[in-house]
Amino acid sequence: MSSRLISRYIAGLLLWPSLLIAFSLTGIVWLMQALRFVDFIINRGLSVGDFLYLTMLILPSLLNMILPIALLIAVIFVYHKLYAESELAAMQASGLSRWQLARGALWGCAVVLLITYAHTLYLLPTANRKFKDMKEFLKDNYASILLQEQVFNHPADGVTVFIRQRLEDGKLQGILVHDNRNPEVTVTMMADEATLTQTAAGSRFLLTHGIRQEMRNRQITWLNFDRYTLDIRFFTQKSMQRERGESEQYISELFHDGGNDDVLQRNKRYAEGHQRILWPWFSFALPLVAMALLISGEFNRRGMWKRLAVIAGASLAQLLAFFGLINLMVKTPFLVVVSYGFVLVLIVGSIIILTRAHLWVKQPPEHMACEG
């Protein structure tokens, strides 16, 4: 059987486990993240459409991290299965080298590399931008959604909002608003109920049956009202001035020197940029290291569990070392060279092991073969 057919055979075996593991892990993590927003639907009036839109925007960041790990698990599963059923031994006995046996997985590595780069270069920052913009939109237009009950909320510096209870129809009961942004004029309002309304000028709180207290020049004035319209620009003012975070910037923006950033902020952007460049290459590094460890040495089923434990430990060590270097890069920029070298050593070292190491099927001594 030719090496090309073997590569196609192994690539076919990897396809469905990779997809199943990727979708399963993504679904589990997505569900855990989505549960954080369920309260906004049940108790705060967020629509199901907005909920689905917000949670869908989480998917690119999840897939970006999960795809290389899902491929790693699939490679370990498939090659262990081939190892345990002696298929690898039969392929090796037919004259195929370990590199030819590993080549079938490289097609999957290349596909995941391209998909992951599509995420890091475009999909990830685009989704993060839309996610943050959606949160700001909800904050601006549905401010009551973000206000928690029985908690002193601080939607902006100098503004405190307290809500006793939220009704099913969206009305708020027992509301207190304290505005201390202007030290010379402090305003406190208390009302029995409040309703969020939309006007041509923007969102407003309609307060009913309450008191407005204003302190100016150490003089307190009181105003009893049946209906009072409160401008909630304390929500929108902050969002209008919002700057894009590192996760929202494209790769060209991360490496652009604006000239106004401090050193720490610039290093954070650079670290984010280098992480996006390097992370997709773990689509090759993780599976290659696993294959180099799995099909090296002697063919021995009894020692397989030890080899799997070593592979799991090595994979975890790779991930911890990489993200550790990325975090340290913020304060120690020269570690960027170490990070690139680390990924290069993992890939090249694994290829060398797979192409040049001794045969992993133990051969009998020459004199014994002659006697036989």
N, C-alpha and C positions, 0 to 999 in steps of 0.2 A: 504494500500500500504506500502511495507516495506521500511525502511530507505535506503537500498542499491539501490532499484529502483529509489527512489527520488534523491539520490546522482548522479546516472547515468543520470537521466533526466536533472538535473541542470548542470552537466558537459557538456552534449551535447548542452545545450542552450548557454554555455559560449564559445564553440569551435569557431564557425564562427565569432561572434563579436570580439573575441580576435585576430583572424587572420586578419580580415578586418581592424581593428584599427591599428594593428602592421604594416601591409603592407602599409596602407595609410600614417601613420605618417612617416614611414621610407622613403617612396617614396617622400613625400614633402620635408623632410629635406635633403635627398640625392640629389634631384633636385636643391635645393638651394646651396648645396656644389658644385655640378657638374658645375653649371653656372660659377663658378670662373675659370674653366679650358677651357671654350668655347673660350675665347680670344686666348688661346694658339693654337687652331685649326685654327681659322679664320685668325689671323694676324701673328702668329709666326711659323706656319708650323708643329705643333705637329700632328702626325698621329691619325686617329680615333681609331686604335687598342690600342695605348698607352694611349689615353684619357679614353677609357673604362676600361683598366686595372687599371689605377690610381683611377678612381672613384669607381670601385668595391672594392678596398682595404679600402675604407671608411666605407663600410657596417658593418663590425664587431663592430666598435666603436659605430655606430648608433644603431644597434640592441641591444647591451649590455645595453644602457641607455633606449631604448624605450620599450623593452619587459615587464619589471615590470610595467611601467606606462600604457601600452596598456592593460595588464591584469586588472589593477585597474579600468580603464574606463569600460571594459567589465563587471566586477563584479557589478559595480554601475548600469550600464544599465540593466543587466539581473535581479538583485534582486529588483531594482525599478519597473521593469515591472511586476514581480511576486507580488510585494507588491501592486501595483496599481490595478491589476486585482484580488486581494484577494486570489490568489493561496497560498501565504505564510500563510494567515489566515486559509485556509482550511487544509493545511498540519499540521499547529500547532494544529488545532482542532482535527485532527486524532490521536494526541498523540506524534507527533515528537517534539523533543526539538530544541532549536535554534542551538545548536552545530551540531545536525544531519542535519539541514537545511544548515548550513555553510559548511558541510563536502564535498558537491559536488564541491565547488570551490577549495578545498585543492588539488584535483588532478591536476588542472591546475597550482596551485602554485608550486607543486612539479616538474612538467614538465618544467616550466619557470625557476625554480631554477637550474635545471641540465643544461639547455641550456645556462643560463647566466654564470654559472661556467665554462662551456666549452669555452665561450668567454673570460672571465677574465683570465683564467689560460693558455690558449693556442692561441686561434684564434686572440684575440686582440693584444698581443705583436707580433705575427707572421705577421699579416697584417700591423702593424705599421712599423715593420722592412722593409718589402718589399716596403712599400710606401716611406719611407725615402731613401732606396737604389735606388728606381726608380728615385726619384728626383735627387739624386746625379749622377746617370747614365746619365740622360738627361742633367745635368749640365756639365758633363765631355765630352759627345759625341755630344751633340746638344746645345752647349753653347749659340748660337744665340737665341734660344727659350726663354731663361730667361732674355734676354736684352730688356729693354723697350725703346720705342721711346721717343724722346724729354725729356729724363730724364738722369741725371748723375747717372749711375749705379756703384755700388761698389761691384764687385764680390769677392774681397779679400782686406785685409788691405793694403792700399797704392796703390791700383789700381783703376782708374776711367775710365769708358767707356761711351761715349756719341754717340748716333745714331740719325741722323736726320730723316731717313725714312726707312721703311722695305718694300721691293717689294713683289709681290705675288709669285715670284719664289724663295723666300728665301734670295735674295741678300740684303745687307745693304748698304745704301747710306749715305754719309756724316758722316764718323766715326772718332772719336777721342779717342785715348788711352793714358792715362797718368800713367806712372809707377814710383812710388816714394818709392818703398820698400827698395831700397838701397840708403841711404841719400847721399852717395858720388857720385852716378851716377843716374841722373834723366833723363828719356826718355819720349819723347812725340811724338806720331805719328798721322798724319792726312792723310786720304785717301778719294778719291771720292767714292770708292766702296769696299766692303769686302764680301768674300764668305767663308763659313765654309767648309773645306775639311777634309777627313779622310786619314791618312797616317799610315804606319806601326808603327811609333813612337807615334801615338795618334792624337788628333784633332789639326788642325791648321787653322788660319785665313789667307786667301790669300788676301792681300791688293793690290789694283791697283791704279796707278796715285796718288802718295802722297809724303809726306815729313816726314823724321825722324829727330828729333832734340834731341841731347844728350848733357847734361851739366855735365862736369867732371872737378873738380878743378877750378870752376868758368870760364871754357872755354866752349864755345858752338860750336858744330859741326853740320853741316847740311848735309842731304843726300836726294837728289831727286830720286825717284824710280818709275818705271813703274809697277813692280811686287815685292811684298815683303811678305815673309812667316813669320807669327807671331805665336810663340809658345804660347798656351793658358793654360799653366800649372798653371796659377794663379787660374783657376777654379778647377783643379784636386788636387792641393796641399792641399787645405782645406778639401776636401772630404776624402782623404787618411787618414787624422788624425781625422776623425769624431768619436766621442764616442757615444755609445748608450744612448739615453735619457731614462727617467723613463718609458715612455709609451711603449718603445721597449723591455724592460727587462722582463724576465719571473719571476714568483713569487720567485723562488729560488735565482735568481740574485738580486732581490730587497732586500732580507733579508740577503744577504751575506755581511759580513764585510770585505771589501778589505784592510782596514788599512790605505789607503792613502786619503780617502775622508775626507773633513772637516765636522764639525758637522751639518751644515745646509744642505749640500748635502746628507748626510746620513739620516737625518730626512725626506727629500723629498722622498727618496726611500722608507723608512719605511711607510710614509703616503700613498704613492701609493699602496704599498703592502697591508696595512690594508683596504684600500678602495676596492681593488679587492676581499678581503675575505668577507667583510661585505655587499657590494652592492647587491649580489645575494639574500641575505636574505630579501631584501625589496620586493621580489616576494611573500613572506608571509606577511611581516609587513603591507604593504599598503592595500592589500585586506582584511586582518583580521580586521584592524582598521575600514575600511569602513563598513564591515559587522556588526561589534559590534555596530557601531553607527546607522546603517540603520535599523536593526531589533530589537533594544532595545526600551524600553518604550512602550507606548500604540499604538495600531493600529489607526492611524489618518491620513487620506488622506490630510486633510487641512494643516496640519503642515509639510507635506513632503518636501516642498521647503526649509523650514528652516533646516531640517535635511540634505538635499543635500548640502546646503551652508556650514554647519558645516563640512561635510565630505570633501568638496573641500578645505576648510581652513585648516583642520587637515592634509590632504595629503600634501598640499604645505608646511605647517610648518614642517612636518617630513623631507621633502627633503632639505629645507633650513637649518634645524638644523644639519642634517647629513653632508652635504657638508661644512657647516660652521665649524663643529668639525674637519673634515679632513684638511681643510686649516689651522686652528689654531694649529693642531697637529704638524706642521712643526716647530713652535717656542715653543710649549708647549707639549712635548712628553707624559706627563702623561695623556693627554686627550684621549689617546688610550683606557684606561680603561673605561672612560666615554662613548666613542663611542660604545664599545661592550655592555656596560650596557644599553645604550639607545635603541639599536636594540632588546636586550633581553626583556626589559620592554614592548616595543611595542607589541611583539609577545605574550609573556606570559600574559600580561595584557588583551589583546584582547581575548585570549582563556579563561581566567577566567570569563570575562564578558559573553561570549557566553555559558559557561557551568554552571555557578552558579547564574547568576542574576535572578531576578524574571521574571515570565512569561510576555511576552510583549502583550499578548492578555488580555485585561482587563476583569476580572471575576466579575460577579454580587455578591453583598454581600450575605452571607449564608442565612440570614433570608428572603431575598427577593426570593431566589431560593426555599426555603421551602414553601413560600406562593403561589408561582406559581404552 
